[in-house]
Amino acid sequence: MESVIKLSALNTSLIEIRLIEGRDEAYIRVNEDYFSLVTGQKLNISSSLQEGVNLLNLMIKTYPLKERILRGLFNQDWCGRFELYIDGKLRGTYNQNGGELMGSREYTVAKIELNIEITNPPPPPPPTDPPPPPPPIKEQLLSIINRLQKIRGMNPTHFQNVGYSTPYITLENNIKINIWKNLAKVDYVFLIDPEGNCCFAGYVGWVHRKKFYRALQQIRNDFPNI
């Protein structure tokens, strides 16, 4: 009874077979797959392997007698020498030879049981803390009003000119900061809640215009906007 060679490899491994010498015809069976071999070349069989035990048969097939005579092989022994590589490293050399008279025979050089083991995947990264929820709308409105009131030169005013204003900043929750410049080049600002109500109105003179727009830009940076 032929002995069976038992080997193991990981499912991420590269499994290759190389034929060093083969007479007459060399091939390999990997489970149900069949591969012809060319002397000196490596054959990658990884894609034909599955989890668990895989059967590898390293084989030599002799030509029919007439073809052996035509090829000058009459009375020559058959022979086979194979190498098995796992991840580029030689794991075994298998060779046999024998006499042959009539041809058309198949000979097993080696039987290998290759056990493919599944690697444990790396643990998932620890969950990151979700971003803090945005503050309630009322809290945001009060915070923005407080910042607008602190702008140097800001003067509270009535809401009647809000209709002339256009949106300058729109936040994710649909809070809007509108601006308007009147004929006297005075800059107005209006804070509009998501329902469209004006919650604050104020203006600054041209002397404080740069600081006014700088403060609005800082509000844009500090609050999520669209």
C-alpha positions in Angstrom: 0.0 0.0 0.0 1.4 3.4 -1.0 2.3 5.7 1.9 0.5 9.1 2.2 2.6 12.2 3.0 0.8 14.6 5.3 1.5 18.4 5.2 -0.2 21.5 6.5 -0.4 25.1 5.2 -2.5 28.2 5.8 -5.2 29.4 3.5 -3.1 32.4 2.7 -0.1 30.3 1.6 1.2 30.1 -1.9 1.4 26.4 -2.9 3.5 25.5 -6.0 4.6 22.3 -7.7 7.7 22.1 -9.9 8.6 19.2 -12.2 12.3 18.5 -12.2 12.2 15.5 -14.4 9.4 13.5 -16.0 9.4 10.6 -18.4 7.1 10.0 -20.2 4.3 12.6 -19.3 4.0 14.2 -15.9 0.9 15.6 -14.3 -0.8 16.3 -11.0 -4.3 15.8 -9.7 -5.4 18.2 -7.1 -8.7 17.0 -5.7 -10.8 16.8 -8.9 -8.5 19.1 -11.0 -5.9 18.0 -13.5 -2.8 19.9 -14.4 -0.1 19.0 -16.9 3.4 19.9 -15.9 6.4 21.3 -17.9 9.9 20.5 -16.8 11.6 23.2 -14.8 8.4 25.4 -14.4 6.5 26.0 -11.2 2.7 25.6 -11.2 0.6 27.6 -8.7 -2.2 25.3 -7.4 -3.4 27.5 -4.6 -6.8 28.3 -6.3 -7.7 24.6 -6.5 -7.2 24.1 -2.7 -10.0 24.2 -0.2 -10.3 24.4 3.6 -9.4 21.1 5.2 -7.7 18.0 3.6 -6.8 18.2 -0.1 -5.5 15.2 -2.0 -2.5 15.7 -4.3 -1.4 12.9 -6.6 1.9 13.4 -8.4 1.7 11.2 -11.5 3.6 9.8 -14.5 1.8 8.5 -17.5 3.7 6.5 -20.1 3.1 6.8 -23.8 1.6 3.9 -25.9 4.3 1.4 -27.0 4.3 2.7 -30.6 4.8 6.3 -29.5 7.5 5.2 -27.1 9.4 3.5 -29.9 9.0 6.6 -32.2 10.2 8.9 -29.4 13.2 6.7 -28.7 12.0 5.7 -25.3 11.7 1.9 -25.8 13.3 0.0 -23.0 13.8 3.2 -21.0 12.4 3.4 -17.5 9.7 5.9 -16.6 10.7 8.4 -14.0 9.3 11.4 -12.1 10.8 13.9 -9.8 8.7 16.6 -8.3 9.2 19.5 -5.8 6.6 21.0 -3.5 6.9 24.6 -2.4 4.9 26.4 0.3 5.3 30.2 0.3 8.4 29.9 -1.8 10.2 27.4 0.5 10.9 23.8 -0.6 8.9 21.5 1.6 9.5 18.2 -0.2 11.1 16.4 -3.1 9.4 13.2 -4.4 10.8 10.9 -7.0 10.3 7.4 -8.4 11.2 5.4 -11.5 10.5 1.9 -12.9 10.7 -0.3 -15.9 8.1 -0.1 -18.7 7.4 -2.5 -21.6 4.0 -2.0 -23.1 3.3 1.6 -22.3 0.0 3.4 -21.6 0.4 3.0 -17.9 0.0 5.5 -15.0 2.3 5.5 -12.0 1.9 7.4 -8.7 5.1 9.1 -7.6 3.6 10.5 -4.4 0.3 10.9 -2.6 0.0 14.0 -0.4 -2.7 15.0 2.0 -2.4 18.8 2.3 -4.4 20.2 5.2 -5.4 23.8 4.6 -6.0 25.7 7.9 -7.9 28.9 8.1 -6.1 31.8 9.7 -7.8 33.7 12.4 -8.7 37.2 11.1 -7.4 40.1 13.1 -9.8 41.4 15.7 -11.8 44.4 14.6 -10.6 47.8 15.8 -12.2 49.0 18.9 -15.3 51.2 18.2 -14.6 54.9 18.1 -16.7 57.1 20.2 -19.5 58.7 18.1 -19.3 62.5 17.7 -21.3 64.3 20.3 -24.8 65.3 19.2 -25.3 68.9 18.3 -26.7 71.1 21.0 -30.4 71.8 20.9 -31.6 74.5 18.6 -32.5 76.9 21.4 -29.1 76.5 22.9 -27.4 77.2 19.6 -29.6 80.3 19.0 -28.7 81.7 22.5 -25.0 81.0 21.9 -25.0 82.7 18.5 -27.0 85.7 19.9 -24.4 86.0 22.7 -21.5 86.0 20.2 -23.3 88.6 17.9 -23.9 90.9 20.9 -20.2 90.8 21.8 -19.1 92.0 18.4 -17.5 95.4 18.9 -19.8 98.2 17.7 -22.9 95.9 17.5 -26.1 97.8 18.1 -29.4 95.9 18.6 -32.2 97.1 16.3 -35.7 96.2 15.2 -36.6 93.3 12.8 -38.4 95.3 10.2 -35.6 95.3 7.7 -35.1 91.5 7.7 -37.0 91.3 4.4 -34.1 93.0 2.7 -31.5 90.6 4.0 -30.0 87.5 2.3 -28.6 84.4 3.8 -24.9 84.6 4.6 -24.6 81.4 6.7 -26.9 78.4 6.8 -26.4 75.8 9.5 -27.2 72.1 9.3 -30.4 72.6 11.4 -31.5 75.4 9.1 -30.6 78.3 11.4 -29.7 81.2 9.2 -27.6 84.3 9.6 -28.7 86.9 7.1 -26.9 90.2 6.3 -28.0 93.4 4.6 -26.1 96.7 3.8 -28.3 99.8 3.5 -27.6 102.8 1.4 -25.5 104.4 4.1 -23.2 101.3 3.9 -24.3 100.2 7.4 -24.0 96.4 7.8 -27.0 94.6 9.4 -27.2 91.1 10.7 -30.3 89.0 11.4 -30.5 85.6 13.1 -33.3 83.4 11.8 -34.5 80.3 13.5 -35.6 77.1 11.5 -39.2 78.3 11.5 -38.3 81.6 9.8 -38.6 83.8 12.9 -36.1 86.6 13.5 -34.4 86.1 16.9 -31.9 88.9 16.8 -31.2 92.0 14.7 -28.3 94.3 14.9 -26.0 96.6 12.9 -22.4 97.9 13.0 -20.9 101.0 11.4 -18.3 100.9 8.7 -15.5 101.4 11.4 -16.2 97.9 12.8 -16.9 96.2 9.4 -13.7 94.0 9.3 -14.2 92.7 12.9 -17.9 92.1 12.1 -17.2 89.8 9.1 -14.3 88.2 11.0 -16.7 87.3 13.8 -19.3 85.9 11.3 -16.5 83.8 9.7 -15.6 82.4 13.2 -19.3 81.4 13.7 -19.3 79.7 10.4 -16.2 77.7 11.4 -17.5 76.8 14.9 -20.9 75.5 13.9 -21.8 72.8 11.4 -23.1 74.4 8.3 -24.1 73.5 4.7 
